């Protein structure tokens, strides 16, 4: 079980610092016995002057219960760039049928049957949306969140980033077979030498980068400081931009293309490639090719470094409905409302990958635990045949796409723990139960 727990931590592994420091209660007993409080009930950021245990800063935003408030207010804590809502918004289609998703039961890891609505409560859910065959059949909000509240997506951001790469590939501006240094020669003295763009996309590049959260001097904390994110030891003098930071990483930990190894820093390298080959800022690219094309109803926000470079590995905040719009375009092979937004070949390549990608995943740290899975274009693929693709982030963020059953689920959360094995397993058991219930409903 310890190996499985490590895998789950790594799957979601972006800035899951201090995973256990504030979660003793949940480690000592089943999380089903814990009753999460809302930000309002916890009195977070309420009243003046704020007491130290209620005040949230850039230094403690992801500690303990603080995500209950901070994940819904990231623009108040960190420098950010705005992604403008679409000039012509596109409404979602609703079809609230006879099936009450919240009442569906599933078997949980504690050996008991629980309902979806119980899971949503006990996993500190902020939003939960279910779209089936193009219609939104369930939408619920908690913890003071509503349809217009932007919420931090953590590593779900990675999949947004990768879809921009796909657009540039189709435009002929970026070739995934070329080396990173063909586009970014300034990285010629780093551990990225020899790595192809595809190897960065699939996280099989050789760059040495420590994402060991038990090591408080790990690279992940130093990188976090570049974007003003917290670190247990505080931020010491060092690189003030991501471009300066990446040039300090000189070593390699494996051969390029040798095996899959999850490192969040590689996604920010993709953002550098996007900006260099497009001649535009990543925020503008996301606005032009995603926000405007999908008719996003609300503004999005990107955490940025001191020169406005977007934190492509995990700094995007967006509303649940807009995240659902993005999930819908993944579901429909890049199409949305009849227009090809993301290249169809790019989505299919993500879903089916190739033998090398699957072999690299099998040789990586998750191979034995997640047989049959692969990681392609910054997206987790559970089942190529069924078309089950996922974007995952710590503290309970996810987009679940099942192309065969035409199902998309969005869950935004503010769990006190960055990762919790039982919450992860129970959430996927609930998703499976929803999928099965919808299929049975159609048969009847």
Beta strands, then each sheet from edge to edge (+ up, - down):
strand 1: 80-83
strand 2: 105-107
strand 3: 113-115
strand 4: 125-132
strand 5: 135-141
strand 6: 151-152
strand 7: 300-303
strand 8: 316-318
strand 9: 335-336
strand 10: 339-340
strand 11: 374-376
strand 12: 379-383
strand 13: 388-393
strand 14: 397-402
strand 15: 407-413
sheet 1: 1+ 7- 8+ 6-
sheet 2: 2+ 3-
sheet 3: 5+ 4- 15+ 14- 13+ 12- 11+
sheet 4: 9+ 10-
end
